[in-house]
Amino acid sequence: MRDPRLRKARLEETIREVLSSLLLREAKDPRLSGVVISAVELSGDLRQAKAYFSVFGDAERERQAAEGLEQAKGFLRAELRRHLKAETIPELVFLRDKGYEHADRVFQILDQLKKEHPEGNDE
């Protein structure tokens, strides 16, 4: 018998790959330019897919990307139906991936600490 966790993980990765490819190659909306799908998490019943996205830019750029994704949701789901061999196509929920933001903040803190405590300074 197949491990359902493995099936779920494969389906999550397939959805991420398909969405990424669609956004890169087929999306016409300029708000979707540069949007990256970093991860997909499926609910236990596989009926909902949380797709985490990131885009470089300020808060306004992120807002525009979120609006573009929301508007393209029907198209993206229809395309998923064409690519997936699944009985049910999950509802898409797009969420900002804050991982890059957190990593950037950590690097800023480390840089500040280096400036405050340069090597070789025995205080």
N, C-alpha and C positions, 0 to 999 in steps of 0.2 A: 504494500500500500504506500502511496506517495505521501511525503511529509507536507501537510498544508502550509507550514511556515515557509518552506522552500518555494512552493507554488506562489504564495503571496509575495515573497521577495522578488521572484522573477517577474511577476506581473507589475510590481511597483517600478522595477528598472525598465521594463518594456514601455510602460506609460511615460516615464521620464524621457526615454529616448525618442519616442514618437512625438511627444509635445515639443521637445527641443528641436527636432528636425522640422516640424511644421512651422514653428516660430521663425526658424532660420531661413527656410526656403519658400514658404507659401503665404505667410502673413503679409498682407498688403498695408495694414494700419501702421503708420510711422511711429505710433506710441509703443509698438511692440519691438521696434528696432533695438537690438542689444539686450533684450530680456533673456535671462538664462534660468532654466528650470534646474535647480540644484538637487532636489530630492522630491520623492513622492511617497506619501504614507497612506496606505489603504486602511479603511475601517475593518473590523473583524468580519463583517458580513460582505465585504468587498463592494458595498454600494456607494461609498464615498471615497474620493481620492483628494487628499490635501496635497496640492502641488506648491512647493516652496520656490519662490522666484527671487532673483536679485537683478538689479540694474544699476549701472554706475550713474551717478548724478545726485542732485539735491532732492529734497523732500517733494518738490513739485514734479520732478521727473518720475519719482517713484509713484506718486499719485496718478500721473498720466498712464504709466505702465499698468497699474492696477485697474484703471478704468478700461484700458484697451483689452486686457485679459478678460475682464468681466463681459465686455461686449462680444468678444470672440468665443466665449464659452460654448455656444451652440455649434459653431463651426468645428471647434477643436474636438468636441464630444462626438460629432458625426464622423470626423476623420478617425478617431479612436475606434469607432464601431467598424470601420473598414479594415483596420490593421490588427485588431485583437480577435483572438478566437475565444471569446468569452460569452457566456449566456447573458450576463448583465454588464452594461457599460456604466461605470461609476459616475456619479455626479461629481463635477469638478469644483473644488474650493481652492482659490488662490490666496496664498499667504506670503508676506514678505519674509525672506530668509535674512535674519538679523545676524547670522554667523560672521559675515564679512565686517559688519559694523562693530561687533564685539572684538574681533581680531584686531581691527584698526585701533580701537581704543586701548587694547593691551600694548600694542607697539608704541603708541603715544606715551603711555605711562612708563614703559621701559626706557624710551629715549629721554624722558624727563629725569628719571632716576640716574641715568648715565651722566647727564649734565650736572646734576646736583652732587654726585659722588664719582668723580672721574677716577680711573684706575691709578694706583700709586699714591693716592691721597690718603694719608694715615691720620685721620682726625680722631 
